[in-house]
Amino acid sequence: MTTRRGILAASLASPFIVSSAARAQSNAPLQVLSHRVHQTVATGRQGGDITQPFTQATGAPVQWTTFDTGPLWERVQREATLPQTGVDVVFLLNTQVSPRAASLFEPLDARMSSKPIEDPADVFPGLIEGYKVGGALTAIPFRHASSGLHYNAELFGERGMSGPPKTIEEMAEFAKRATHRRGDGTPVTGLVMPGVTYPNVIDLARAWNGDFITPDFRCTADQPPMLNAVKLLRELFQAGAFPRNFATISTEDVNTWMQQGRGAMALNSMGRNRIYNDPQRSKFPGKVHTIAVPISETLRSQFEVAPAKVEFWGMAIPRNAQRKDLSWQFIQTMVTKPATLAAALNGNGPVRNSTYEDNRFRELIPYADEERRVLRVARVPLPAFDEAPRAGDIFKEETEAAVLGMKTPEAAMASVVQRVTPLLPRNS
């Protein structure tokens, strides 16, 4: 017999659990856990509310419950480990989908076979692959952030340089030439980026098609591509073309440096272009351009641009969810071609190639062609696994030592391999 105490206990355990009779009602709200940005780009004004076709077709309104990234992941795990949950769809970062975490979510391969999303081949393949764990698809991509190289054309002109660097080797030379003190006394550093954490250094290593940890969980930090990246940072640091305080510089610091003209180039998410050119805050509105990370001269015959990192959010169905068919219908609606375009007009990073061909989107995003070039070859910075945070801390510690000259790049990266390898799934 159901008691008031039992109902209260269930509601405290999960605020989304309701009676089976209520769940059967076609107009019961679809419960979505996400970051605030997902609701914003899904329901914005410029592109419109992309959830409306779902509600019109099913009679179910969408109930968004939003959190910051950390608290969102905590709530998702809590809901997904209950005997059952009233949550229908959750948003996941690709870095969160480790083998252990993937077991909490419904594999989507059977649904992709029987009732696939619209034109799956139009979704950038690196984003789909990033959500495969043990060969099984865990989530459908919705939003991405891809890396690029930003450069200040005015500062380049002051130093007699025109156009962006075409190779990573040329970028290094440009960084040195751009390092100077301007006439007004502003010191300019050639290249800035938010520290030497593994995602940032990987953007450089990808110029030689390198990795920190491969998809099959091998640590390759001591191989030539990553060594080239670390050596390049050491070289720029010695030349004064990389910040002296690189170990503590944040993303917001990089924003400020680029807005004030203290940085000539920055390696960062392509979406930062808007911030760097913000006429309310930047001294160089319209002068900071964004391109794909250039490939090494040695690989120009194989790659058009460097396969830089891409990180992304996707939609998943908890394995203990109660309305999985309805959840899948929502996911299908959210990634149709019209919905992807509308969300992009609302500020989303589109996951479909076709969106980049639409003139409305291209008018808003001056670097659209460059971003598409990256997305065609981009891949995640490393595969998800349970000890990834510890591995990242080790990489940062050793790379800082190498850039500062406390260790040789070879010794530092050899130490990374030695310390990280026992943490990997194939060795743990």
Secondary structure, 3 states (H helix, E strand, C coil): CCCHHHHHHHHHHCCCCCCHHHHHCCCCCEEEEEEHHHHHHHCCCCCCCCCHHHHHHHCCCEEEEEECHHHHHHHHHHHHCCCCECCCEEEEEHHHCCHHHHCCECCCHHHHHHCCCCCHHHECHHHHHCCEECCEECCEEEEEEEEEEEEEHHHHHHCCCCCCCCCHHHHHHHHHHHCEECCCCCEEEEEECCCCCHHHHHHHHHHHCCCCECCCCCECCCCHHHHHHHHHHHHHHHCCCCCCCCCCCCHHHHHHHHHHCCEEEEEEEHHHHHHHCCCCCCCCCCCEEEECCCCCHHHCCCCCCCCCEEEEEEEECECCECCHHHHHHHHHHHCCHHHHHHHHHCCCCCCECHHHHCHHHHHHCCCHHHHHHHHCCCECCCCCCCCHHHHHHHHHHHHHHHHHCCCCHHHHHHHHHHHHHHHCCCCC
